[in-house]
Amino acid sequence: MIHQGIPEHAIKPATASGPITRIRRTTEPGPVDGAAPETAGRRLIRAGPPYSPTTGSVVVRLPAHIAIVDQETLFRTMVVDALARDREVKVVASLDSVVRAREALTGRRLDLLILDVEQRDGSGAHLAAELQKMNPRMRVLIMTRHDVTALIESTKRHLRRPWSYLSKLSNIGRDGLVETIKRVALDTGSASAPAAVRQDPFASLTGQQMAVLRLIADGYTNQQVAERLGLSRRTVENHLLSIYRALGIADDEVNPRVAAVLLLLSQTLKL
């Protein structure tokens, strides 16, 4: 069963308008963790004009490039094996930690990032926000045993490309898993505008609070923020609590830190 948190576009078959504009063959390396290189056909499927933040049009290149970040080796292997026979998608990275993922995926072309919110060395949600900041076209599929409904709803409010959610506890077979991943990765619909928010949700924040939030959005820990701004860690933590209240982020958010970062990114980068 797919959780209701998954956006509507993720459970509809991917479609594309217009002709296939180019067909060529290329050899590309396999997943980062050691899969052998393979030769695969690549196609460009054009849906409207080339992508632009203004129109929201997208160009999907096949195979869609997918990265998986999960500390559970068995789970990663299962997903890689399930996708291996499908020519429309290709796993280009399979990683077991936030640190390795940040090093391997920064600046790399990705169409879909699959990951758990809980990683042994950091927050998967924060990693997803960082990578989507650099690549606003990249889609995110959260696969976890945790209830992340509040986080998914937060992305619907704040991002032009809301994240999708599939529970690891779902009674979904191999074919259903592959189809769900493909629908998220290959969706060619226009980017959806986030729900209406206040014109300037940051108007009530002080200069120091904005400085704290910007550093948090750049991936700094509370201690690192404190050191850079010459504050105590306790002051940084108090600033964050004030920021959450000012931005209307509920106490029961699955990760208020990530929700605040998503809101900042949506306002400054039009994700």
N, C-alpha and C positions, 0 to 999 in steps of 0.2 A: 504494500500500500504506500503510495506516495503521499507525504504529508501535505496538508493544505497550504503550508507555507511556501510551496514551490510556485513561482509565478505562472500565470495562465499560459504564457507563450511557451513555457518549457514542456507542456504536455500536448502541444499541437504539432503535427508533422511540419518539418521545415519546408518552406516553399521558396521559390525564387522566380522573379520575373525577368524577362529579357534573355537573350541567347548566351550560351557559354562562349566567352570571349577568347579563350586561349586554352590549348591543350599542349602540355609538354611533359617530358619525363625527366626525372632528376634523381640523384642518389643522395640520400640524407642519412645522418647517423641515427642510431636507435636511441632508446632512453639513456639518460645520464648514468644510470647505475649498471650499465654494461651490456644491454641488449645489442645484438649484432646489427650492422647496417643493413638496410634493405632498399631496394629500388621500387619506387611507387609512382604512379601517374599523378600529376597535379593539375587541377582545373581551377579556373576562376569562375565563380558563379556571381553574376552581377545583379543586384537588386536596386534598380534606380541608378543614379549617378554615383561616382566614387564617394566613399564615406566622408562626411564632414560633420563637425559638432553641431552645426546649425540645422541641417536637414535630418540628421540621424540616419541617413542611408548607409548601408554597409556593403562591403565586398567580402565574401567568404571564399577563401582559397582552400581547395581540397588537396590532400587530406587536412582536416582541421587538426591543429597541434594542441595536444592535451598534456598537462603536467599533473602528477598526483603527489601530494605531500601527506604522508601519514606514518605515524610511528609503528603501526602494526604491519609487519612484513607480510604476513599471510594475506591480509586484506589487499595490500598494494599488488601483490602477485596475482591475486584473483581478478582484480580489475584489469590489469595489464593483459592477462591471458584472455579475458572475455572480449577485449577490444582488438586483439591481435589479428583476427581474421577479417575485420571490416576495413575496407579500403577508403572509406570516407573519413575516418579518424585515425590518428596516429599518436601514440604515447611517446613523447620526446623526452620526458623526464619522470623518474620515479624516485622520490626522495623521502628520507626518514626523519628529517628535522627542519626546523625553521631556519637555522643558521645555514645549512647546506642549500636549502631552497632559495634563500635570499642571494647567496653567492652565485648559484647556477642559473637562476631565472631572471635576474635583473637585466633589463635591456634585451631580453630574448622574445621573439615572436611567440605569443600564446593566444589561442582562441578560447581555451577553457582551462580553468584551474580547479581541480578537485582536491578537497582537503577537509580534515577534521578541525574543529575549533580548538581542541585540546591536543597540544603537542608537548613532548617531554621538555623542550627547551624554550617554550614561548607560546604566544597566542596565534593560532592559525587564522583567526579572524583579523587580527592586526596585520599579519603577513599579507592576507588577501587584499586588505585596504591599501597597503603600501604598493603592491604590484599593480592594482587597478588604478592607482594614482598615476603611475608611469604609463599604463596602457589602458585608457578608458574603454576601449572596445572589448577587452577581455571579459569573458563571463566567468562567474564563480558558482560552483556547485558544492555546497556544504554536505558532507556525508558523515554523520555522527550518531552516537547513541543518546546524546543529550537533547533536551527540548530547547531548540533555538528559535522558537516561533517569534519571540520578541525581537531578536536580532534580525530575522528575515523581514519582519514588518518595518523595522527601522530602515533597512535598505530600500524598501518600497517608498518610504516617505522622503528619503534623502538622495537616492541615486537614480540616474537615468537608466542604468542597467542593474536592476535589483538582483540580488543573489537568489539562487535556487536551493532547495533543501530536500534531501532524500535520507530517510532514517536507515541506519545500518540494521535495524531490527525489522525492516519491512519484509513482508512475505512476497518478495519479487524474485523471479527467476533470472537466469543468465540472459535470456533474450530480452526480457523486460528491462534489465539493467542497461544493456547496450543501447536499446532504443531510447531510454530516458536520457542517457548521456549524449547521444547523437542529437536529440531534439534540442537540448540546451546548447551544445557546441555549434550546431549548424543553423540555429534560428537566424532568419534573414529579415525579420520584421524591423520596422523602424524603432529606434530607441524611444522608450516611453519617458515622458516628462515626469519628474517626481511630483508627489502631491503638493498642494499649496502650502507654503510655509511663510512665516513672518518675513516681511521685506528685509529686515536686517536683524537676524536672531542674535547677532553678536554685539548689538548696540550698547547693551548694559554691562558688557565685560570691561574691566580695566585694562590698561596697556600691559600690565604684568601678567594678567590672566590670559590675554591673547598670546603673549610670548610663551607662556607655559603650554597652551594648547597647540601652538605651531610646532614646538619641539616634540610634543607627544605624537603629533601627526607624522613627524619625521622619524619616529621609531625610538626616541630616547626613553630610557627608564626614568622613574621618578628621581632616583639618585643622580643620574646624569643631568637631568633638567636642573636640579638644585645646584649642582656644581657649576653649570654653565651660567646660571643667573645669579649666583652668589647668595642663594637662599638655603634655608634648612629644608630637609626632606619633609618635615611636618608641615611647613608653610606651603610647599608644593601640593601636598595631599589636601590641605584645606582649600587651596585655590581650585583644585579639581572638583571638590564637592560643590563649591560655589558655581563653577562653570556648569556642572550638570543641572543644578537648580535653575540657573539663568536660561539655559537652553531648553528647559522643560523635559529633560530626560528623566523618565520615571525610575524610582528606586529599584523596581523589579526588572529593569532591563537586564538581559543575559550578560551584557558587557557594556556598561555605560561609557567606559573609556573609548571603546570602538565606535559606539553610537555617536559620541561627540566628534570623533575624527571623521566619521562619514559625513556628518553635517558640515564640517569645515571644508572637506574636499568637494562636496556637492556645490557649495557656494563659490569656492575659488577656482575650481577646475571644470565645473559643469559636467561631472561624471554621468 
